[in-house]
Amino acid sequence: MFNVAEALGCTHTTLELPEDVAQLQRVGAFAEKRKVFAAYHTHLQGSMTAFDQAFAASKANMANIDLGHYVAGPV
C-alpha cells in the first residue's frame, strides 16, 4: 500500500481505523519511513476519542473524518 502511494506521489493513504494498538504502531512506522501519512477512517466506531490511540502511536497517523459516519455512529 505504501509502495503504491509513494510511487503515485501521494501525501497520504486512507484505511479503516484498527482497534489493535500494535497494528497502529506498525502502520505508523511504515508511514513515517515512507513519508506518507496513514489517514484512518471510521465507520460506526466514530466518537470524540476514536483516534486517540492512533495519534499516540505515531506522528504519521492522521484522521480522515467523515462527519456523516460520526453522526450515524454510537455516541
N, C-alpha and C positions, 0 to 999 in steps of 0.2 A: 504494500500500500504506500509506504513512504518512498520507495524507489520510483513508483509511477508519479507521485505528487512532485517529487524533486525533478524528474525528467520533464514534466509539464510546466515547471516554474511556478507551482502553486505556493501560496503562503501558508495554507492550512489544509487539513483534510477533516472530514466530518465522520464521526462514528457514534454508535449508541453508547450511552454512559454505562459502564460496568459498575457493579457493586463491590467487586473484589479489589482491595487496595493494592495488592501485588500486581494486578493487571494494570491499574492506573499508573503505577510506578514504572512498569516495563514499557508501556506505550509512551509515557512521558520521556523516558530515557531515549527511545528511538527518535522521538520528535526533536529533542534537544540536539542529538547527534546530527540529524538531517537538516536542522534549522527550518523545520516545517511544523507549525502548531497542530496539536491534536485538539480539534474543536468538538466537544462532546454534545450530543443532542439527547434530550429526554423525551419520553412519551408520557406515559401515565405516572412515572416516578418524579415528575417535576414538582419542586417545592422551593421554599426560600433557602433551604440548606442542601439541596440536591448536589451542588457542585463543590461543596466544601472539601470533601476528601480528594477530589481531583485536583483542585487548586493547591492543596497542601502537598500532594505527591510530586508535583513537578511544575516548574515555572513555564513549561511549554504546554501545559494542559489549559485549555480555554473552554468557553461555553458557546454553543450555537443554540441560542434561545428561540423557541417558537412559543409565543405568548398564548396561542390557541391551545397548545398541549399543556401549558402551565395551568390555564383556566379549567381545562377539562379534567386534570388530574386531581387526585385526592388532596385535600388541604389538611 
